[in-house]
Amino acid sequence: MNYAIIGFGKIGMALAKAFARKGIEVSVATTRNPESFASDAAAIGPTIIPKTLAEAVKADVIFLAVGFGSHPDVAKALPTWRGKTIVDVTNAYGVPPEQLGGQPSSMFVARAFSGARLVKGFNHLPAAVLDQDPAIHGGRRVVFLASDDDSAAAEIGALAENLGFAPIKLGGLSEGGLLVQARGNSWGQLIFKDLIKFDG
């Protein structure tokens, strides 16, 4: 299983740090030339590999950490996304629901990535919080996952555990997914909730 993060702003970098902490290799890409962010990647750690967008989308699991409006540009990188799992880390805050056809934003994103299995996740925390080590006071920081594909949710749940987080599955995109999605100018009820899970 190999991984990529598309988008290398604050959220993309926070995700890269999570991989680096566990020594797990991950490709990072933007629409820019990889040399332009190679030093930032190197500063995070040796397992963070800058690549072109065309190279990065060959990964099995792809974290979509671009601005919501940029996701169609990323989707054009491949004719079909069959066999891939997309983790939608975007937030459509400020996008009128009519522009999304009244659908939850992740269902709208899923349409662009035809053939992919899509999991909404890692998007409810601000970058400054996501950036921190998820091990806190003997517990683990919670990440919420929502998907219409149970096996994809299980796969990303296992990855979240490997990265040191405590995944909590919320169900489908149009049910639990709404709790972690922006709708117009309002946020889902679980957005920005920084929760810690204690095992015991």
Secondary structure, DSSP 8 states (H G I E B T S, - for coil): --EEEE--SHHHHHHHHHHHHTT--EEEE-SS-GGGGHHHHHHH-TTEEE--HHHHTTSSEEEE-S-GGGHHHHHTT-S--TT-EEEE----TT--GGGGTTS-HHHHHHHHSTT-EEEEES-SS-HHHHTS-SEETTEEEEEEEEES-HHHHHHHHHHHHHTT-EEEE---TTTGGGGGS-BTTB--TTTT---EE---
